[in-house]
Each structure stands twice: as structure tokens, then as C-alpha cells.
Amino acid sequence: MNINMPTSLAGGRYQLGQLVGRGGMAEVHVATDTRLGRTVAVKIMRADFATDSIFLERFRREAHSVAQMNNPNIVNIYDSGEETVTTETGEIEHLPYLVMEYVKGQTLRDILKVNGALSQRDAEQVMMGVLNALEYSHRMGIIHRDIKPGNIMISEQGVVKVMDFGIARAIDDSAATMTQSQGVVGTAQYLSPEQARGESVDMRSDLYSAGCVLYEMLTGRLPFEGDTPVSVAIQHINSIPLSPREIDPAIPEALEAITMKAMAPD
């Protein structure tokens, strides 16, 4: 579907700038909030998902989930809305958007791609930030369900910010696993066994995924790799990864124990 993308939102309040990120269901632009005179990030649902009720629900859920949270390790949401746009065939569509805190920095995924394994101190610092965000969101009754390096920002000041609560679920609503094209929602390399089986999730599912992230930060390797997402998901259910100290004996035993405890299938 071809849509004439707007250059501003909310009656001109948010002036859109360059594209800074592209995800599974949305694009992120840097923007200027002309009313408050500050730089923000605007996440706009991709036009090809504008008529997909599942993705619309996910997008609206993210706005609802994060709007109620206020934590230094979670990217703030300032505003949300829907922009009316016209397709090339003249149809009217509604594109939802979120206005978020603009974090100047890099994703953990980009840092790992360039540097490989992090130092023990850096890995601990990042994980403390992630766990602080999860402790808070779990207390607020929200499970993230997609903790991975691509959803962890490190600001230029070194502050850890967890983002993308797009498939987050209220804890009392977690029994229904949202699937799309028979796939389980989440990212295969960091998927908890219960998510891979399509079962209900709770707070422990986020801790499993955080354990996978810690494993990658310490070793520079993914706990499980495979040719397809399905083959990786099956390993999360049936296999135990190589222990971190087998990859790098310099990793302290205590850190290895924490990692393997977090990634225990049960």
C-alpha cells in the first residue's frame, strides 16, 4: 500500500526529520516538538500494517503499557495519536504514532556487533539497568516479552534504556499468547521455552530473555544458533547452551552461575 507520508503530525506540532530506525511494524523518525521546543523520537506504524488489526492492537498496547510507566531505565512516552493519511487510490487510513523520549546513543545490538563480548564491568552495568527496568515494569504489572539487544539503548552518557513494549502484556492477561502467521511473538534467539511452546508467560520469561542477553554480552556469542527461527526456538525448549566459561575461562564462576540460572528451562 502506497501512502503519502506526512511531514508533520498533530496539526503541525511534531515536525518529522530523518528516519533513524525501522522495526517489524514501525519506523522511527527524529522530530521536533514545536510547542515545547525539544527533540523527540516519533514511532509511526508502517503503512503496510495500517489495516492489520493484530498489529494495530500491538501498537496501541505499547502506548497504553508505557504511558503509565516512569523509570530512568525505560524510554519515556510523551504522547500518542493517530494521523489521517490518504493512499494513492484515495482511501483514508489512520496511522497510529507514539511520541517518545529521544535517546542519543546506540542499541546494545549495534555495540555487540562492533565490539563482540563486553568487559565484565560493562556487561554488569548494562544488565543492572535492564533488571531495574524489568523490576519496575513487573511491579506495574507489565511483562515485556521481547527483551533483546535491539530493544536496549545505551545513551551517550551510558544510561541504559529499555524500549519497545510493543508485545508487552499485562500480567493478568498473559494467558493468551498473541501469534502472527502461526509464529510465536518474540525474537527466537532470546525466546523463553514457554514462549517457544506458545504457553502463557509470566515475569520469569523476561528474566530468561535477559539471561540470553547477559550470555551474549559475556561471550560475544548467542546461546543458540540455527538456520531458521523455529530450529532456534526448539533448542530453547530442548537444549542447554555451552556454559560461558567453556567459551571464555576468564568469566567469573559467579557470573556464569547467574547466567545459567536465568536461562534454566524450568
Backbone bond lengths (Angstrom), bond angles and torsions (degrees), N, CA, C in turn:
res aa  C-N    CA-C-N  psi(-1)  N-CA   C-N-CA  omega(-1)  CA-C   N-CA-C  phi
1 M - - - 1.448 - - 1.522 108.80 -
2 N 1.333 117.32 125.95 1.455 121.00 178.32 1.522 109.77 -97.21
3 I 1.329 114.51 125.82 1.462 120.71 -178.67 1.515 108.34 -125.55
4 N 1.311 115.69 140.47 1.456 120.59 174.01 1.530 106.91 -77.40
5 M 1.345 115.35 101.74 1.461 119.50 -175.60 1.522 110.37 -68.74
6 P 1.319 117.21 136.93 1.463 119.95 179.96 1.525 111.62 -71.34
7 T 1.319 116.57 156.53 1.475 121.05 175.20 1.523 110.58 -97.98
8 S 1.339 115.80 -10.19 1.457 120.05 176.24 1.525 108.57 -148.33
9 L 1.331 115.72 162.29 1.466 122.06 -178.62 1.521 109.52 -129.44
10 A 1.338 115.13 163.45 1.470 122.22 175.74 1.515 111.66 54.90
11 G 1.338 115.19 51.00 1.468 119.96 176.60 1.511 113.81 64.09
12 G 1.355 115.70 30.06 1.464 120.17 177.47 1.511 114.94 95.22
13 R 1.345 116.93 -3.64 1.473 118.64 -178.30 1.522 111.95 -62.82
14 Y 1.356 116.85 -43.12 1.467 120.60 -177.59 1.526 109.51 -106.11
15 Q 1.322 115.99 110.46 1.466 121.54 178.92 1.528 108.56 -90.05
16 L 1.332 116.62 116.76 1.461 120.38 -174.69 1.518 112.30 -78.11
17 G 1.338 115.25 137.68 1.456 121.80 176.22 1.516 110.22 -111.46
18 Q 1.330 115.92 -145.62 1.460 120.13 -172.79 1.524 112.64 -69.84
19 L 1.327 114.47 154.74 1.464 122.44 175.01 1.529 107.96 -73.50
20 V 1.342 116.87 125.95 1.470 119.22 -178.35 1.527 112.78 -117.16
21 G 1.328 116.52 -7.80 1.459 118.17 178.99 1.512 110.94 -165.16
22 R 1.327 114.67 151.42 1.468 119.46 178.18 1.520 107.89 -139.06
23 G 1.324 116.26 125.88 1.455 120.25 -178.36 1.508 111.10 -118.95
24 G 1.336 115.71 -167.62 1.451 120.90 -176.35 1.512 114.02 -62.16
25 M 1.333 116.44 -34.12 1.466 117.31 -175.98 1.522 113.23 -130.65
26 A 1.317 118.07 2.98 1.460 119.14 -175.00 1.520 111.95 -151.51
27 E 1.327 114.11 163.97 1.463 121.85 172.44 1.518 108.02 -118.57
28 V 1.323 115.92 146.71 1.459 120.53 -179.84 1.527 109.19 -116.29
29 H 1.335 115.39 126.61 1.460 122.16 177.37 1.517 109.12 -114.47
30 V 1.322 116.31 145.51 1.457 119.18 166.68 1.527 105.30 -76.62
31 A 1.325 117.69 144.88 1.461 120.27 -175.44 1.527 109.89 -148.96
32 T 1.324 115.13 166.23 1.464 120.80 176.30 1.516 109.05 -113.30
33 D 1.327 115.38 127.25 1.464 120.56 172.17 1.521 105.96 -85.10
34 T 1.339 116.38 102.99 1.473 119.99 -172.95 1.529 111.88 -69.53
35 R 1.334 116.93 -23.92 1.468 118.81 -178.96 1.521 111.18 -74.21
36 L 1.348 116.19 -41.65 1.466 120.14 -177.64 1.523 112.74 -101.20
37 G 1.352 116.34 -6.47 1.463 120.06 177.81 1.511 113.93 64.52
38 R 1.321 117.25 39.29 1.467 119.45 179.88 1.524 109.96 -129.83
39 T 1.342 114.01 156.99 1.465 120.49 176.60 1.521 108.53 -83.48
40 V 1.315 115.50 134.32 1.465 121.03 179.26 1.526 108.58 -132.60
41 A 1.317 116.86 171.27 1.459 121.79 170.66 1.523 106.59 -111.40
42 V 1.325 116.35 135.14 1.464 120.30 179.25 1.522 108.81 -116.96
43 K 1.320 115.00 122.68 1.458 121.26 179.52 1.528 107.59 -101.36
44 I 1.326 116.76 116.85 1.462 121.75 -177.12 1.521 108.98 -115.06
45 M 1.323 115.61 132.25 1.464 119.05 177.99 1.518 110.17 -60.85
46 R 1.326 116.00 137.13 1.464 120.42 178.67 1.521 110.18 -63.47
47 A 1.335 115.50 140.59 1.464 121.11 -174.54 1.532 111.89 -57.77
48 D 1.351 116.96 -34.45 1.467 118.53 -176.82 1.528 112.56 -70.54
49 F 1.351 118.00 -8.61 1.458 120.58 176.76 1.523 112.73 -106.52
50 A 1.329 116.48 2.89 1.469 120.33 -173.54 1.517 113.09 -61.02
51 T 1.328 117.29 -25.02 1.469 119.96 -179.14 1.529 112.24 -105.14
52 D 1.330 117.11 5.81 1.466 121.38 -178.42 1.525 109.05 -91.94
53 S 1.329 116.45 110.02 1.469 120.29 -173.39 1.530 112.11 -63.50
54 I 1.355 117.83 -33.15 1.470 120.56 179.95 1.530 110.31 -65.47
55 F 1.336 116.03 -45.90 1.468 118.64 -178.77 1.533 111.41 -70.62
56 L 1.340 116.79 -35.31 1.466 119.18 175.67 1.522 110.04 -61.10
57 E 1.329 116.04 -41.75 1.466 120.53 179.16 1.528 110.50 -64.37
58 R 1.332 117.31 -42.21 1.471 120.85 178.21 1.522 110.53 -61.28
59 F 1.322 115.69 -43.27 1.466 120.08 -176.94 1.530 110.46 -65.48
60 R 1.330 115.56 -44.49 1.477 119.22 -179.76 1.521 110.66 -66.76
61 R 1.353 115.32 -34.33 1.458 118.76 178.69 1.521 110.64 -64.12
62 E 1.337 115.98 -39.49 1.472 118.28 178.85 1.518 110.32 -59.86
63 A 1.338 116.77 -44.92 1.466 120.32 179.71 1.526 109.95 -59.20
64 H 1.329 115.93 -44.90 1.461 120.46 -177.99 1.532 110.90 -68.00
65 S 1.354 116.42 -41.91 1.470 120.89 -177.33 1.516 111.39 -62.48
66 V 1.324 115.48 -48.78 1.467 118.91 -169.02 1.524 112.01 -86.80
67 A 1.331 117.30 -24.58 1.462 119.22 -178.69 1.528 111.69 -59.33
68 Q 1.331 116.44 -29.63 1.465 118.95 -176.94 1.529 112.55 -89.63
69 M 1.339 117.10 -0.45 1.472 119.16 -176.32 1.527 111.49 -103.72
70 N 1.321 114.77 143.08 1.457 120.67 178.66 1.517 108.01 -141.52
71 N 1.337 115.86 98.96 1.456 120.67 -175.65 1.524 107.91 -148.57
72 P 1.343 118.49 138.90 1.468 120.17 -177.08 1.525 114.24 -62.23
73 N 1.362 117.69 -18.40 1.466 120.43 -179.28 1.525 113.17 -102.93
74 I 1.339 116.62 13.71 1.465 121.61 175.89 1.519 108.66 -124.39
75 V 1.330 116.48 132.54 1.465 120.46 179.08 1.523 109.10 -62.52
76 N 1.350 116.20 125.33 1.460 121.33 -177.76 1.520 112.10 -72.94
77 I 1.324 116.29 143.48 1.467 122.15 170.89 1.528 106.51 -104.63
78 Y 1.344 116.99 125.05 1.461 120.82 -178.60 1.526 112.89 -94.97
79 D 1.327 116.11 -33.10 1.464 118.97 -170.87 1.527 108.04 -160.96
80 S 1.321 116.83 160.47 1.461 121.13 173.07 1.516 108.53 -149.46
81 G 1.310 115.44 159.39 1.453 119.20 -179.87 1.512 110.39 -174.91
82 E 1.311 116.61 -173.45 1.462 122.20 176.10 1.516 108.38 -133.47
83 E 1.321 115.86 131.13 1.462 121.84 -179.62 1.525 109.11 -100.87
84 T 1.311 115.89 132.87 1.464 120.75 177.31 1.520 108.67 -85.02
85 V 1.329 116.38 124.07 1.471 121.39 -178.67 1.526 109.20 -129.58
86 T 1.324 114.96 161.39 1.465 120.69 -178.42 1.522 109.67 -113.53
87 T 1.326 116.50 133.09 1.462 120.44 176.86 1.525 108.72 -80.41
88 E 1.346 114.83 170.13 1.471 119.27 179.98 1.527 112.04 -63.38
89 T 1.339 115.65 -22.78 1.473 118.86 179.63 1.526 111.59 -91.18
90 G 1.338 115.76 4.80 1.459 119.23 175.76 1.521 114.87 90.90
91 E 1.348 116.92 2.65 1.471 118.82 179.14 1.523 110.58 -78.97
92 I 1.322 114.63 150.70 1.463 120.79 178.23 1.530 109.28 -95.16
93 E 1.338 116.66 128.86 1.466 121.61 175.99 1.527 109.06 -125.67
94 H 1.323 114.90 157.25 1.465 119.91 178.23 1.528 108.48 -114.33
95 L 1.329 116.51 117.84 1.466 121.43 179.99 1.530 109.18 -102.53
96 P 1.334 118.00 111.92 1.463 118.78 177.36 1.526 111.28 -72.21
97 Y 1.320 115.83 150.48 1.471 120.48 178.02 1.522 109.79 -143.46
98 L 1.335 114.36 156.01 1.459 122.59 174.10 1.516 108.25 -121.15
99 V 1.322 116.87 137.57 1.463 121.83 173.63 1.519 106.99 -103.91
100 M 1.345 115.20 120.00 1.469 120.10 -171.05 1.526 111.18 -123.60
101 E 1.304 113.95 164.58 1.462 121.90 169.63 1.536 108.22 -57.19
102 Y 1.330 116.29 134.20 1.463 120.44 176.65 1.524 108.22 -90.61
103 V 1.321 116.23 116.67 1.466 121.23 -179.63 1.524 108.26 -102.50
104 K 1.312 115.44 115.29 1.469 120.20 177.68 1.515 107.45 -83.93
105 G 1.312 116.77 115.20 1.459 119.86 -177.42 1.512 110.74 167.56
106 Q 1.334 115.92 -150.15 1.465 121.76 -177.86 1.518 109.55 -134.52
107 T 1.330 115.34 156.16 1.464 117.58 171.19 1.522 108.63 -77.98
108 L 1.327 115.55 154.25 1.459 120.22 175.67 1.526 110.12 -59.75
109 R 1.329 117.20 -33.33 1.477 120.73 178.55 1.532 110.61 -58.89
110 D 1.341 116.40 -45.03 1.467 119.92 -179.74 1.528 111.12 -66.65
111 I 1.330 116.59 -37.79 1.470 120.81 179.34 1.525 110.24 -64.91
112 L 1.337 116.98 -44.66 1.469 120.76 179.91 1.531 111.15 -65.58
113 K 1.325 115.80 -36.11 1.466 120.33 -179.25 1.534 110.81 -62.60
114 V 1.327 115.76 -38.36 1.470 120.72 -177.58 1.527 111.53 -83.29
115 N 1.342 116.70 -42.07 1.470 120.86 -170.08 1.524 115.25 -101.06
116 G 1.331 117.89 -16.96 1.463 118.55 -172.05 1.520 109.19 71.68
117 A 1.323 116.55 -148.38 1.469 121.00 -177.22 1.530 111.11 -57.86
118 L 1.339 115.31 144.12 1.465 120.48 177.31 1.529 109.85 -90.59
119 S 1.317 116.16 164.89 1.463 119.25 173.08 1.525 108.35 -66.65
120 Q 1.320 116.10 157.49 1.461 120.37 179.64 1.530 110.43 -55.22
121 R 1.323 116.96 -43.73 1.473 121.35 -177.67 1.519 110.97 -63.33
122 D 1.348 116.66 -45.32 1.465 119.65 -179.23 1.527 111.21 -65.27
123 A 1.347 116.18 -41.11 1.472 119.85 178.99 1.531 110.19 -61.49
124 E 1.330 116.35 -41.42 1.467 120.28 179.39 1.523 111.07 -64.93
125 Q 1.341 116.53 -42.56 1.470 120.57 -179.18 1.526 111.10 -62.25
126 V 1.334 116.21 -44.66 1.468 120.22 179.62 1.528 109.74 -63.32
127 M 1.331 116.26 -45.65 1.465 119.59 -176.65 1.525 111.70 -66.06
128 M 1.332 117.73 -34.40 1.470 120.13 176.99 1.530 110.20 -61.70
129 G 1.344 116.16 -40.50 1.462 120.07 178.52 1.521 111.64 -65.60
130 V 1.336 115.78 -44.19 1.469 120.48 179.83 1.532 110.01 -62.23
131 L 1.339 116.57 -45.13 1.466 120.43 -177.80 1.523 111.42 -68.23
132 N 1.322 117.28 -32.72 1.467 119.96 175.65 1.526 110.16 -63.83
133 A 1.351 115.66 -42.76 1.467 120.40 177.80 1.531 110.64 -62.95
134 L 1.343 116.71 -43.31 1.467 120.13 -178.74 1.520 111.83 -69.24
135 E 1.325 117.36 -40.38 1.467 119.75 178.23 1.530 109.45 -57.97
136 Y 1.322 115.74 -43.47 1.465 120.54 -179.96 1.525 111.30 -66.72
137 S 1.356 117.46 -49.36 1.467 119.72 -176.85 1.531 111.17 -64.49
138 H 1.334 116.60 -36.66 1.466 119.43 177.75 1.533 110.72 -66.68
139 R 1.315 116.27 -37.95 1.468 119.65 176.83 1.530 111.03 -64.21
140 M 1.338 115.21 -31.95 1.471 121.09 177.56 1.529 111.58 -80.54
141 G 1.337 116.27 -2.78 1.455 120.04 177.41 1.516 114.33 86.95
142 I 1.341 117.68 21.03 1.465 121.51 -177.52 1.532 110.09 -118.78
143 I 1.342 116.52 126.39 1.466 122.55 172.55 1.528 106.87 -98.45
144 H 1.331 117.99 131.44 1.470 121.04 -176.34 1.530 111.84 -71.59
145 R 1.321 116.98 -52.21 1.474 125.65 176.40 1.527 115.60 75.44
146 D 1.329 118.71 2.34 1.478 118.53 176.55 1.531 109.68 -148.24
147 I 1.329 116.39 49.42 1.470 120.40 176.92 1.526 108.02 -73.37
148 K 1.324 116.10 122.22 1.469 123.08 -179.55 1.524 107.75 -161.17
149 P 1.341 118.12 162.77 1.473 119.90 -177.66 1.529 113.89 -57.47
150 G 1.330 117.54 -31.54 1.467 120.28 179.53 1.516 113.63 -68.73
151 N 1.337 117.70 -16.06 1.467 122.23 179.15 1.526 112.55 -105.78
152 I 1.337 115.82 13.67 1.464 120.81 178.52 1.524 108.26 -120.38
153 M 1.324 116.08 115.18 1.467 121.16 178.90 1.527 109.29 -97.05
154 I 1.331 115.57 142.61 1.470 121.21 171.21 1.523 106.14 -115.43
155 S 1.324 116.89 115.78 1.466 119.70 -178.11 1.525 110.25 -72.58
156 E 1.327 115.96 167.41 1.475 120.18 179.04 1.524 111.14 -61.51
157 Q 1.343 116.60 -22.60 1.476 120.81 177.85 1.529 111.44 -88.83
158 G 1.349 116.54 0.23 1.461 120.20 178.76 1.518 114.92 87.45
159 V 1.347 116.69 10.67 1.466 119.80 179.23 1.531 109.00 -81.52
160 V 1.334 115.96 133.90 1.467 122.12 179.21 1.526 109.13 -87.14
161 K 1.332 116.22 130.17 1.466 121.14 -179.65 1.527 109.29 -130.17
162 V 1.315 116.75 119.03 1.474 121.27 175.73 1.521 108.35 -86.72
163 M 1.329 116.04 135.39 1.469 119.67 -177.94 1.526 110.01 -133.57
164 D 1.313 114.29 -179.94 1.464 124.41 175.44 1.521 112.80 61.01
165 F 1.330 114.69 73.94 1.454 120.77 173.70 1.531 110.14 -89.61
166 G 1.346 116.23 30.81 1.463 121.70 -173.79 1.508 115.09 -62.76
167 I 1.338 118.50 -27.26 1.472 118.24 176.76 1.521 110.49 -116.46
168 A 1.355 114.52 19.35 1.461 118.86 176.96 1.528 109.40 -64.03
169 R 1.306 114.77 153.34 1.464 119.53 179.64 1.519 110.00 -137.66
170 A 1.304 114.96 145.31 1.463 118.69 171.26 1.524 108.11 -62.53
171 I 1.331 116.52 139.48 1.460 120.96 -176.12 1.531 111.03 -57.94
172 D 1.346 118.16 -38.99 1.463 119.12 -178.24 1.529 112.30 -77.96
173 D 1.338 115.97 -0.36 1.468 120.56 -178.80 1.526 110.51 -119.48
174 S 1.355 115.89 18.38 1.464 118.53 -168.65 1.520 113.87 -87.59
175 A 1.317 117.72 -2.20 1.467 118.85 -176.98 1.518 111.84 -67.72
176 A 1.329 116.32 -32.61 1.468 119.65 -178.15 1.519 109.23 -87.24
177 T 1.315 116.30 113.22 1.460 120.29 178.13 1.524 108.55 -86.51
178 M 1.320 116.83 119.53 1.458 120.11 -178.78 1.523 109.58 -77.40
179 T 1.319 116.46 121.73 1.451 119.99 179.73 1.516 109.67 -113.74
180 Q 1.308 114.59 158.81 1.455 120.57 179.04 1.514 106.75 -141.74
181 S 1.317 116.43 122.88 1.470 123.95 -173.94 1.536 110.79 48.97
182 Q 1.324 115.49 50.00 1.476 124.22 177.66 1.538 113.32 60.39
183 G 1.316 116.58 11.89 1.468 118.92 178.31 1.511 109.61 -99.01
184 V 1.307 116.95 152.82 1.455 120.54 177.47 1.515 107.98 -85.62
185 V 1.335 115.63 136.07 1.459 119.83 -178.37 1.529 109.95 -69.19
186 G 1.327 115.55 137.00 1.464 121.42 -178.19 1.518 108.44 133.70
187 T 1.326 116.91 -177.23 1.455 121.21 -179.06 1.528 108.58 -115.93
188 A 1.338 116.86 123.51 1.472 121.99 -166.19 1.527 113.74 -52.03
189 Q 1.330 118.11 -42.43 1.474 120.19 -173.95 1.529 112.72 -65.91
190 Y 1.346 117.15 -19.23 1.470 121.09 -174.84 1.525 111.46 -124.18
191 L 1.333 116.13 20.80 1.453 122.45 -171.68 1.524 111.22 -85.52
192 S 1.328 117.10 130.44 1.471 119.15 176.75 1.529 109.76 -70.22
193 P 1.340 117.55 153.29 1.469 119.97 -178.91 1.530 112.90 -56.07
194 E 1.352 116.35 -39.09 1.474 118.02 -178.72 1.534 111.47 -68.02
195 Q 1.349 116.99 -33.93 1.465 118.99 174.64 1.526 110.45 -66.83
196 A 1.343 115.75 -41.75 1.463 120.20 -179.49 1.530 111.33 -61.56
197 R 1.332 115.88 -31.05 1.476 119.92 178.64 1.523 112.10 -85.95
198 G 1.335 116.96 -4.18 1.465 120.31 -178.91 1.509 113.34 75.42
199 E 1.344 116.32 23.01 1.460 120.64 -179.88 1.526 110.41 -90.68
200 S 1.324 115.36 174.51 1.462 119.10 178.64 1.531 109.40 -68.51
201 V 1.323 115.55 151.61 1.467 120.74 -177.55 1.523 109.55 -117.94
202 D 1.325 114.84 157.33 1.459 119.77 171.16 1.524 108.32 -139.57
203 M 1.314 116.17 -164.27 1.468 120.38 -173.89 1.528 112.79 -58.59
204 R 1.343 116.42 -29.93 1.470 120.39 -177.45 1.534 111.42 -65.20
205 S 1.334 116.64 -26.29 1.471 120.35 179.11 1.529 110.57 -62.94
206 D 1.339 116.37 -40.60 1.468 120.50 176.88 1.525 110.98 -64.82
207 L 1.339 116.52 -37.54 1.468 119.78 -179.19 1.526 110.91 -68.65
208 Y 1.324 117.52 -35.35 1.466 120.84 175.28 1.531 109.46 -60.84
209 S 1.342 116.21 -48.27 1.469 120.13 -179.74 1.528 110.93 -62.76
210 A 1.333 116.57 -39.09 1.468 120.12 176.78 1.527 110.42 -63.25
211 G 1.337 116.64 -36.48 1.465 120.68 175.93 1.519 111.50 -61.95
212 C 1.342 117.13 -39.42 1.477 121.22 176.94 1.529 110.66 -62.91
213 V 1.338 116.17 -39.50 1.468 120.73 178.84 1.526 110.29 -66.24
214 L 1.345 116.55 -42.86 1.473 120.47 178.30 1.526 110.13 -62.18
215 Y 1.321 116.68 -41.56 1.476 122.24 177.48 1.529 109.98 -56.37
216 E 1.329 116.23 -46.39 1.469 120.01 -177.85 1.526 111.29 -68.90
217 M 1.337 117.06 -37.77 1.470 119.83 178.96 1.530 110.97 -64.36
218 L 1.343 116.92 -38.88 1.466 121.02 -176.98 1.527 112.59 -76.76
219 T 1.341 116.80 -37.24 1.470 120.32 -171.85 1.527 114.05 -104.72
220 G 1.347 116.21 -19.54 1.464 119.38 -174.01 1.522 112.50 76.75
221 R 1.341 116.10 7.71 1.473 121.01 -179.15 1.521 110.35 -128.00
222 L 1.331 115.92 153.52 1.457 120.71 172.53 1.523 109.46 -75.71
223 P 1.340 118.67 146.96 1.463 119.11 178.92 1.526 112.41 -62.69
224 F 1.336 116.54 -36.95 1.467 121.02 178.88 1.522 109.78 -135.91
225 E 1.331 116.16 139.46 1.462 120.28 175.92 1.515 108.94 -131.57
226 G 1.319 116.52 152.78 1.463 120.88 -179.78 1.512 110.18 -164.84
227 D 1.323 115.46 172.06 1.465 120.32 -177.34 1.523 112.60 -73.92
228 T 1.337 116.30 -27.40 1.463 119.88 -177.81 1.526 109.52 -134.03
229 P 1.345 117.63 157.52 1.472 120.10 175.27 1.520 112.55 -56.47
230 V 1.335 117.08 -35.63 1.466 120.57 -179.16 1.531 110.51 -64.90
231 S 1.342 117.13 -43.70 1.469 119.53 -179.22 1.528 110.89 -64.86
232 V 1.331 117.10 -33.88 1.472 120.47 177.07 1.531 109.67 -69.34
233 A 1.337 116.19 -44.11 1.468 120.30 -179.74 1.522 111.22 -59.49
234 I 1.336 116.66 -39.39 1.469 120.81 -179.71 1.534 110.17 -64.04
235 Q 1.343 116.79 -36.72 1.474 119.66 178.34 1.525 110.88 -64.52
236 H 1.342 117.05 -36.30 1.472 119.52 177.43 1.528 110.63 -61.32
237 I 1.336 116.32 -32.03 1.467 120.80 -179.12 1.532 111.12 -79.10
238 N 1.335 116.84 -42.25 1.467 121.18 -167.39 1.525 116.17 -107.17
239 S 1.338 118.34 -13.96 1.472 119.44 -169.15 1.522 112.27 -120.96
240 I 1.313 114.51 160.57 1.466 122.44 171.92 1.532 106.26 -112.52
241 P 1.335 118.63 131.00 1.468 118.62 -178.37 1.528 111.96 -71.68
242 L 1.317 114.59 161.58 1.459 121.20 172.12 1.526 107.56 -56.57
243 S 1.326 117.82 135.05 1.465 118.64 -177.09 1.536 109.57 -68.56
244 P 1.342 117.22 145.87 1.472 120.62 -176.90 1.532 113.54 -53.59
245 R 1.348 117.61 -38.29 1.468 119.87 -176.94 1.526 112.45 -71.95
246 E 1.345 117.72 -19.60 1.462 119.70 172.90 1.527 110.39 -70.11
247 I 1.341 116.02 -27.14 1.464 120.81 178.42 1.525 109.95 -85.50
248 D 1.337 116.39 -42.81 1.459 121.39 179.52 1.529 109.00 -141.17
249 P 1.348 117.46 101.44 1.472 121.35 -177.66 1.532 113.61 -61.58
250 A 1.349 117.39 -14.37 1.470 119.93 -179.37 1.532 111.94 -76.38
251 I 1.333 117.18 -13.39 1.472 119.90 178.69 1.531 108.40 -67.79
252 P 1.335 118.04 128.06 1.472 119.89 -178.51 1.533 112.10 -61.34
253 E 1.338 115.40 146.50 1.467 120.37 -179.49 1.526 111.77 -57.80
254 A 1.343 116.13 -38.48 1.475 119.52 -177.47 1.533 110.96 -63.41
255 L 1.330 116.38 -41.25 1.467 119.49 179.40 1.522 111.06 -67.49
256 E 1.328 116.01 -38.60 1.454 119.27 176.11 1.527 110.78 -61.71
257 A 1.338 115.81 -42.44 1.481 120.11 -179.59 1.520 111.19 -61.96
258 I 1.344 116.80 -41.83 1.469 121.26 178.63 1.512 110.05 -62.07
259 T 1.339 116.04 -44.97 1.469 121.07 -177.89 1.512 111.21 -62.43
260 M 1.334 116.35 -47.94 1.468 120.01 -176.53 1.539 111.67 -70.98
261 K 1.335 116.70 -31.02 1.469 120.14 175.61 1.532 109.46 -65.45
262 A 1.343 116.05 -44.90 1.469 120.26 179.58 1.528 111.16 -61.31
263 M 1.350 115.91 -34.15 1.469 120.73 -176.24 1.525 113.49 -96.03
264 A 1.342 116.87 10.16 1.475 118.78 176.43 1.530 108.93 -63.57
265 P 1.351 118.21 130.77 1.473 119.91 -177.05 1.531 112.66 -58.77
266 D 1.344 116.77 -35.45 1.463 120.66 179.26 1.525 107.80 -101.43
